[in-house]
């Protein structure tokens, strides 16, 4: 009789432990869902930057970012964009003209100033630096753009 009670107690203990485990696994799964649905600041900026791009840049640099050789330089796989951060921000913020070389092709065209706010410049930079195979996880901030002057 005593033995049976002990077994029963052990059995109950095992069941309740299992139940707790299930509960904590379910809680963990929920947490993972919440985390993966929360966008990182960079991901949010890229999302907003895509809208700016489709509004303001796509006509020249094209949806695939490849531009038109010798007329509109590419952003996809552009050595200029990936290596010259400040100059690229300046181009977007103030416009650009004169001779530049992008992926060994010379351009001497005009990109007019686009009238974007500093946060829009930061967002579109984050978008073009992380699209079409480009990758740069260092986020450009509005503050950084604000600090860059024309000359
Ligand atoms: C009217 C056409 C036009 C539009 C619109 C335009 N660009 Fe440009 N972009 C150019 C041209 C032309 C150049 C090269 C200027 C030169 O030859 O000095 C250039 C150069 C650049 C460069 C530096 C070179 C490179 O390819 O890496 C970047 C970065 C850039 N543009 C990004 C943008 C972004 C972002 C937008 C939208 C916010 C935009 N451009 C809108 C025509 C345009």
Boltz pocket constraint, residues with backbone or C-beta under 6 A from the ligand:
constraints:
  - pocket:
      binder: B
      contacts: [[A, 52], [A, 53], [A, 56], [A, 57], [A, 58], [A, 59], [A, 60], [A, 61], [A, 71], [A, 72], [A, 73], [A, 74], [A, 75], [A, 78], [A, 80], [A, 81], [A, 88], [A, 91], [A, 92], [A, 96], [A, 97], [A, 98], [A, 99], [A, 100], [A, 102], [A, 107], [A, 108], [A, 109], [A, 110], [A, 111], [A, 112], [A, 114], [A, 124], [A, 125], [A, 128]]
      max_distance: 6.0
